[in-house]
Amino acid sequence: MKRVHNFAAGPAALPLEVLLKAQAELPDFNGIGMSVMEISHRSKDFKEVAEGAESLLRDLMGIPDNYRVLFLQGGASLQFDMIPMNLMSRTKRAYYINSGNFAKKAAKEARLFGEVIEPASSEDCNYSHLPLISDDMFSEDADYLHFTYNNTIYGTEFRGIPVKTDLPVVSDMTSCILSEPVDVSGYGLIYAGAQKNIAPAGLTVVIVRDDLIGLNPSLPSMLDYAVHAKNDSMYNTPTTFAIYMAKLVFEWLKEQGGVEGIHRINLEKADMLYSYIDSSSLFHGIVDNKADRSIMSVTFTTGDKDLDERFSKEAEENGLTNLKGHRIAGGMRASIYNAVTLEDCKALVDFMKEFERKN
Amino acid sequence: MKRVHNFAAGPAALPLEVLLKAQAELPDFNGIGMSVMEISHRSKDFKEVAEGAESLLRDLMGIPDNYRVLFLQGGASLQFDMIPMNLMSRTKRAYYINSGNFAKKAAKEARLFGEVIEPASSEDCNYSHLPLISDDMFSEDADYLHFTYNNTIYGTEFRGIPVKTDLPVVSDMTSCILSEPVDVSGYGLIYAGAQKNIAPAGLTVVIVRDDLIGLNPSLPSMLDYAVHAKNDSMYNTPTTFAIYMAKLVFEWLKEQGGVEGIHRINLEKADMLYSYIDSSSLFHGIVDNKADRSIMSVTFTTGDKDLDERFSKEAEENGLTNLKGHRIAGGMRASIYNAVTLEDCKALVDFMKEFERKN
């Protein structure tokens, strides 16, 4: 079995221990003589999987009892629609902070359902830092405030909720969920596509406060949080294999010392990379405000397009894959999600040093 | 490795050959040093998977060039919404034949978006046969006609489009797709959740004629066929692992002689079960019109609730699993999808004979 250092932005690396466990029990789960993919979502065996996954996630994130955990489909992109459909109920108005490509996409969809106020944006500088935010930007009444916690394409990341507000706060945590401690009780709704830090693509996790469920009647069933909450995410067949994989990842996370434990490792990984980048005379970071740097998405460049191209290509040939930056941002991006190890990051720094020596 | 005879209604049995292939390459797909779950949906390696899956499906079903194949998420249940959202455009009216629980659910959702005409129903006899249908029931102009091809809970199945009509015909083929030849060119849209005859749960296949795409502007992006068609089903991250599994299943189907080959086996399996049921003095079929019997979902009962209960329980203990009927229909149900083998059906008949001898 060959394994490379995988810095993919998503779908992304999964812990090897998890892949090997899934592999071992693929045709015969728990000794029942069937794959976990071949059993009813309503079976006793699968219910244990789904309930186990939810219970582990609640424990890992410290999710209070007045929040529901929903295992849905359609990715963050479907949440861009479901959030305004479900939450724009009273004022039909919401704040969307424009900190990146996905933040902008979320706002664009929300405009189909109500008024979107953009209090702050860093689009004019190609999102190279987080927008400047002050509390007085949120003086109008609204149904909620939306922000994208980690901006995976540009490599910026908020440090918690960027404003003091009584509005329900909604956050897209697709590319940082479970990478650092988060006080869930400060949020109205947290959502994340699974394919970066949780499981294979196809699963979406929504953590939503009770009082934000069921505000809009007569929604299409599949787009109504109330329907999914009432049916424990089994209104229809959920994506069972991805939920099973999520459970394995959550178990693995517990073994890493939970979110606190993995956060320490994540800080060490990010620090190793940024320290080298800051000391390098060939590479420099793309984010122009160091305080805004993401610990999950490390973007950098040589400043020379051809050299960047050559770096990604040679890295690939040396078993360091998926380092090419997003076409919008250019340069390089190392996505160092939870499953990317210290050793992977060390190998990358070693390769960067060698590349710098030769160029 | 233990394996049982699995008659689950969905998520359902997958071909053992497919499971073993997936198992072998789980941590290292194609020698690239990463799992197929760990690579970008836009990578060269995954594009080959997705394009391969589509090309195989086109070949297996004989899908004409003027149809698009979409790999979506959300199951048939999300299609219950997307179909009227996308197709109710001109008359804002559609026919829904009421032949079972899912047919009824589809109609209920469609009522959120326009007028639903129910030309025929067999609900009053608990769906124990297909509704009687004649062409004159469809005299009003409408945007489309919807029917559920195989009614998995009750065990009835249409034999093609049940009416001569110029309206676009939309069919839910979740529990029978790829089990028998279908003339796709007679349909406007065919859809199927993958978890019965295609792949693990989470993938939805939509086959839609070009002229039915893009009829309604300003739909939410994720609910708009035009957006998915334009982006080759990669507007957002698709459920990559399920698409990979679908490709393996399609390859396996080709080895079985394609849809024609598997259809011959399916007829043999169904015939074996129905022949025994009709000859038995203990068991009888639940469908009261033999011509309406499904070749995928074989429902039967002893007529005695306690004895039915005991049958399912003892079968389970003897390695014949998931034979308990749906709570709505009662009795027993053997779902004999493509991956259920002749040997599985033979084992079931043998067990039924033994159970009859003893009771």
Contacts between the chains, C-beta under 8 A, distances in Angstrom:
chain1	res1	chain2	res2	distance
A	1	B	27	5.6
A	1	B	28	4.8
A	2	B	28	5.3
A	2	B	31	6.2
A	2	B	32	7.7
A	2	B	33	4.2
A	3	B	27	6.9
A	3	B	28	6.7
A	3	B	33	5.0
A	3	B	34	7.4
A	4	B	32	7.3
A	4	B	33	3.6
A	4	B	34	6.2
A	6	B	33	7.7
A	6	B	34	5.2
A	6	B	38	5.8
A	8	B	34	7.7
A	8	B	38	6.4
A	8	B	39	6.2
A	8	B	40	5.6
A	8	B	43	8.0
A	9	B	40	6.9
A	10	B	40	7.4
A	10	B	237	6.8
A	11	B	37	6.1
A	11	B	38	6.0
A	11	B	39	6.2
A	11	B	40	6.3
A	11	B	41	6.6
A	11	B	237	6.6
A	11	B	240	5.7
A	12	B	38	6.4
A	13	B	34	7.5
A	13	B	38	5.3
A	14	B	35	6.5
A	14	B	37	6.2
A	14	B	38	5.7
A	16	B	27	6.8
A	19	B	26	6.0
A	19	B	27	4.5
A	19	B	35	5.6
A	19	B	37	7.9
A	20	B	27	6.4
A	22	B	26	6.4
A	23	B	23	5.7
A	23	B	26	4.2
A	23	B	27	6.2
A	26	B	19	6.0
A	26	B	22	6.5
A	26	B	23	4.2
A	26	B	26	6.7
A	27	B	1	5.7
A	27	B	3	6.9
A	27	B	16	6.8
A	27	B	19	4.5
A	27	B	20	6.4
A	27	B	23	6.1
A	28	B	1	4.9
A	28	B	2	5.3
A	28	B	3	6.7
A	31	B	2	6.2
A	32	B	2	7.8
A	32	B	4	7.4
A	33	B	2	4.2
A	33	B	3	5.0
A	33	B	4	3.6
A	33	B	6	7.7
A	33	B	319	6.9
A	33	B	321	7.6
A	34	B	3	7.4
A	34	B	4	6.2
A	34	B	6	5.2
A	34	B	8	7.7
A	34	B	13	7.5
A	34	B	321	7.1
A	35	B	14	6.5
A	35	B	19	5.6
A	37	B	11	6.1
A	37	B	14	6.2
A	37	B	19	7.9
A	37	B	200	4.1
A	37	B	201	7.6
A	37	B	245	7.7
A	38	B	6	5.8
A	38	B	8	6.4
A	38	B	11	6.1
A	38	B	12	6.4
A	38	B	13	5.3
A	38	B	14	5.7
A	39	B	8	6.3
A	39	B	11	6.2
A	39	B	322	7.8
A	40	B	8	5.6
A	40	B	9	7.0
A	40	B	10	7.3
A	40	B	11	6.3
A	40	B	322	6.8
A	41	B	11	6.6
A	41	B	201	7.0
A	43	B	8	8.0
A	43	B	322	7.8
A	73	B	73	4.2
A	73	B	74	5.0
A	73	B	75	7.3
A	73	B	78	7.6
A	73	B	202	6.2
A	73	B	239	7.6
A	74	B	73	5.0
A	74	B	74	5.6
A	74	B	78	7.5
A	74	B	222	6.0
A	74	B	236	7.9
A	75	B	73	7.3
A	75	B	222	8.0
A	75	B	236	4.7
A	75	B	237	5.6
A	76	B	236	7.5
A	77	B	221	6.9
A	77	B	222	5.2
A	77	B	235	7.0
A	77	B	236	3.8
A	78	B	73	7.6
A	78	B	74	7.5
A	78	B	222	4.6
A	78	B	236	7.9
A	80	B	220	8.0
A	80	B	221	7.6
A	80	B	222	7.4
A	81	B	220	4.0
A	81	B	221	7.4
A	81	B	222	5.8
A	81	B	223	6.9
A	109	B	220	6.1
A	109	B	221	6.2
A	112	B	218	6.7
A	112	B	220	5.9
A	193	B	237	6.5
A	195	B	237	5.5
A	195	B	240	8.0
A	200	B	37	4.0
A	200	B	239	7.7
A	200	B	240	6.7
A	200	B	241	4.6
A	201	B	37	7.6
A	201	B	41	7.0
A	201	B	237	4.7
A	201	B	238	6.7
A	201	B	239	5.6
A	201	B	240	5.0
A	201	B	241	7.2
A	202	B	73	6.2
A	202	B	202	4.3
A	202	B	203	7.7
A	202	B	238	7.7
A	202	B	239	3.2
A	202	B	240	7.6
A	202	B	241	7.1
A	202	B	242	6.3
A	203	B	202	7.7
A	218	B	112	6.7
A	220	B	80	8.0
A	220	B	81	4.1
A	220	B	109	6.1
A	220	B	112	5.9
A	221	B	77	7.0
A	221	B	80	7.6
A	221	B	81	7.4
A	221	B	109	6.2
A	222	B	74	6.0
A	222	B	75	8.0
A	222	B	77	5.2
A	222	B	78	4.6
A	222	B	80	7.4
A	222	B	81	5.8
A	223	B	81	6.9
A	235	B	77	7.0
A	236	B	74	7.9
A	236	B	75	4.8
A	236	B	76	7.5
A	236	B	77	3.8
A	236	B	78	7.9
A	237	B	10	6.8
A	237	B	11	6.6
A	237	B	75	5.6
A	237	B	193	6.5
A	237	B	195	5.5
A	237	B	201	4.7
A	238	B	201	6.8
A	238	B	202	7.7
A	239	B	73	7.6
A	239	B	200	7.6
A	239	B	201	5.6
A	239	B	202	3.2
A	239	B	239	6.6
A	239	B	242	7.6
A	240	B	11	5.7
A	240	B	195	8.0
A	240	B	200	6.7
A	240	B	201	5.0
A	240	B	202	7.6
A	241	B	200	4.6
A	241	B	201	7.2
A	241	B	202	7.1
A	241	B	241	6.8
A	241	B	242	7.5
A	242	B	202	6.3
A	242	B	239	7.6
A	242	B	241	7.5
A	245	B	37	7.7
A	319	B	33	6.9
A	321	B	33	7.6
A	321	B	34	7.0
A	322	B	39	7.8
A	322	B	40	6.8
A	322	B	43	7.8
